[in-house]
Amino acid sequence: MDATSPPRAFALVGPGRAGTAVACALAARGWRPVAVAGRTPDAPSTRTAAACLATPAVEVVDAGRGADVVIVATPDAAIADAAAALAPALRPGALVVHLSGASTLHELDGVLLARPDVEVGSIHPLQSLPSADVGRRRLAGAWCAIDGSPRVERIALTLGMRPFRLDAADRVGYHAAACVASNHLVALLGQVERLAAHAGVPFEAFLPLVRGTVENVDELGPAGALTGPVARRDDQTVARHVDALPEDERDGYEALVREARRLAGQRDQRGADAGARGDGGFADRRRRSRSLRRRQVGSEETLA
């Protein structure tokens, strides 16, 4: 949008963290918000987003009035119903965009059936948006998956994002990868926090290690960034780790050891099944580690 063109008008349906972050980012770039709609106009999240954007809170059926673009940022299961509800009030040529990572444009089929004179698309920012304010600042520079109208790409570029087109058939697999990269990483760091507390070490002490590891992956790729006992085939240290862990932390650790071996191109050793056969699995190595320590203790007592 250049300095002589009028500001684009947009509406937000679904004032959660992602939707409000995108809406605030558009407003910061000169777009004009005209409406916010949530479950109800007086819902706390709707009122908060409306106040932040200095625009009216309305019913979903009225959200599209006067908007060039409508951002649908509801939960995936509600996209189709919300889009169908706002369709009658859309102005000709309007663009309806959802923000889902896993859902395809089929969720907006109802809009096109009711209003063949409008366009549809999707934008999924490949970024963690924990709040509207933090999310707004993180959008610039983030990659995003897009589909639909060519206007969607222009919106992404307006927000400073790096758009790429994604086929509908690949969308769920792509979203699974995004969840592993973000949600599962957070769950893994939750285990780090628990193990750190168990060892009496502050969780914060591990964060520089985490940041450095991510930087290594960025520079070298996952396989090149892998270090530690699995990378150097130190199975005895791995077994000692497992033996030292609380019982309810072992499954997660062992699963990731198998993934590290896979990344390193090593033969997969199937944990409990292999251990039951005594052929080098985790359970077998734990038994050998305990036996070795018992023998070491016995030798020390003999020497004493």
N, C-alpha and C positions, 0 to 999 in steps of 0.2 A: 504494500500500500504506500503510494507516494504522498508527498506533502499536499498535493492539490486534490486528492480523491477523498470522498466523504468516508468517515469511519464506518467499518462494517458493523452491523448490528447482530448480536448473538444472544441466545438464551441457553440456560443450563437446566437440564432435567436430571436430577439425582445429585444433590449437593454433598456428596461424600468427599473424602480426601482427594482422590484423583480428579474428580470433576471440578471441584473448587480450585485445585491447583492449576488446571488447564484454563479455567475461566479467569482467574486472577492474572495469569501470564498473558492471556489475550488482551485483557483490559490494560495491562501495563504497556502493551505495544500499540495502544491507540484504538483498539476495538471497543465498541459501545455495548455494554450489557443492557438488555431490555427486560429480562424476566428470569426468575429462578423458581423452579417447581420441585417439590419433594413429595413425601407421602401426603402431607397436608400443608397448606400455606403457613400454619402456625407451629409446625414442627420445629424443634430447636435448631436442627441442622439447616433447615430451610431459612429460618430467620437470620441465623449467623451468616450464611453465605450471601443472603440478600443485603444485609447491612454492610458486609465487606465490599460488595460490588456496587452499593448504593443504587439498588434497583428493586422493583416490586417483587414480592413473593406471590405467586399465583397458582391456580390449579394447573395440572398437567395439560388439560384440554385447551388451555389458553396460552400455553408457553410459547407456541410458535408464532403468535400474532406479531407482526412487525420485525421478525428476525430473518436475517439472511442465512444464518447458520444456527442449527440447534444441536447442542452437545448432549447426547444421552449417556449418562454415566451411572446408570442404575446397576444393581446386581444383574448378572447374566440372565437369570430366570425371569427378570422383569422387563428386559429390553423390548421384546416384541409387543407386550401390552402397552408400555409407555409410548412407544413409537406410534402404534395404531391410534392411541387416544389423542395424540397431538396432531395427527395428520390432517384432519379437516380444516384446522385453522391456519395451516401453513400458507405462506404467500407463494405464488408461482415462482419457480426457479430456486426455491430454498434448498439448502443442503442439510440433511440429517446425518449426523456422525455418531457412532457409538465408540466407546473406549475399551471394549473388552479385548482381552488377549486371546481367549479360547474360542469365542463365538465368531461365526462368519457373517457375511452380509445377508444371509437368509433370515436373520432375526429382523431385518428391516423390510422383508417382502410385503408385509401388510401396508407399509407406507406407500410403496410403489403401486400396489393394487388400488389403493384408494386415491392416490395422487400421482398419476404418471407424469405430471408436469414438474416433479421435484427430483432431486438427486440424492443418492445415499453414499456413505463411505464409512471407513473405520480408521481410527488411529489408536495404536497401543504403545504408549511410551515405555521403553525398556529401561525403566528406572524405578527405584523405590521412592514412594511418595508418602512419607509418614505423617505429614501434615500439609495443609494448604500452603503455608508460607514456605516451608522447606522445599516442598514439591515444586512450587513455582520457580524457585531459584535453580533447582536441579534439572529442569527440563532442557535448558539451553545446553547443547552439546550431547544430549542423550540420543541414542538410536531409537527409532520407532518403526513398528510394522504398520503398513498402510494397505488399504484396499479401496476400490470404488472410484469415485469421481476424481479426475485430475486436480480438482480444487483442494482435495484432501492433502496432496503433497505440498501445495502452496501454503496451507495452514501450518503444516509441520515445519516448513522452512521459516515461516513468520515467527514461530516459537523458538527458532534456533536449533531445531532438532535435525537428526540425520535420518531421513526416511528411506525405507526399503520396502519393496512390494513382496507380499507373501501370498502364495496360493492357498485357497481355502482348505485343500486336502492336507496341507502341512501345518495348519494353524494350531491344532491341539498339541502336536508334538513340540512345536515351537514354544507353546505356553508351558508345557511340562519342563522344558529346558530352563525357561525363565524362573519357574518356581524352585528348581534345584539351585540355580545361581543365587537366588535371594532368600526365599523362605527356608530352604533346607540348610543353607549356610548359617542362618540365624539359629536354627535348631542345633546345628553342630557346635556353634559357639556357646549355646546353652550347656552342652555337655562339658565344654572346656571350663566354663564357670563353675560347674559342680565339682569337677576333678581338681580344679585349682583350690577350691575351698577345702576339699578333702585333704589336700597336701599342705594347707596353711599358707598358700601363696595368693596375693591379690590378683583378681581377674585382669585388672588393668595392665599387669606386667606382661601379659601375653599379646596385647593389642599391637605393639610395634612388630612382633613376629607375624601376626596376621597381615598387617599392611605390607610388610616386606615380601611376604609370600605372594600376595596378589600382584604386587609390582613385578616379581619374578615371572609369574605366569604371563603377564602382559608382555614382558620382554622376550621370554624364552619359549612360551607355550607350556601347556600342562606337563607334558612328558619331560621337557627340559628343566622344568622347575622342581621336579620331584626330588626330595632329599630324604635323609633319615634312614632308619633301620631297614625298611622294605627295599629302598633303592639300593642299599649296599648288601642286601641279602643276609642281614643279620637276624636270622630266625630266633636265635636264643634270646635276644633283647626283646623281640616282639612277644615271645612266650612269657618273659618276666613281666612285661607290661600287663598282659592279660591276667596273670596270676595276682598282680598287685591291685587290680581294679575291683571296686565293689561289684558284686554279682550282677546287679541290674544295669551296669554300664558296659558289660562285656560284649553283648550282642552288637551294639552300635560300633564299638571299636573293631571287632572282628570283621564286620561287614565292610568297613572302610579299609581295613588291611587287604581284603580281597580285591577291592577296587584299586588300591594302590598297586597291587601285584599285576592286575590287568593292565594298568597304565604303563607299568614297567616292562610288560611283555613276558612276565614270569608265569609259570604254570599255576593254575588255580588250585588251591588246596581247600577242600570243602569242609572246613571247620569241624563241627560235631560229628558228621558222618565219617570223615577221615579219621578223626580221633578215636571213634569207637572201634575202628579197624586197626588202630595202632600204626597207621602208615604216615605219620608226620603231620596230622591235623593239629588244631589249636589245643584240643583237650589232651592229646598225647604229649604235646610239647610242655603243657602245664605240669603233667605228671612227672616228666623227665626233669623239669626245672626244680620241682619240690624235692624229688629224689636226690638231685645233685646237691641241693642245700643241706639236706639231712646228712648226706655223706660228708659234706664239708664240716658240719657241726661235730660229727662223730670224730673226725680226724683231729679237730681242735681239742676235743676233750682228751683224746689219746695223748696228744703232745703235752697237754697240761699235766 
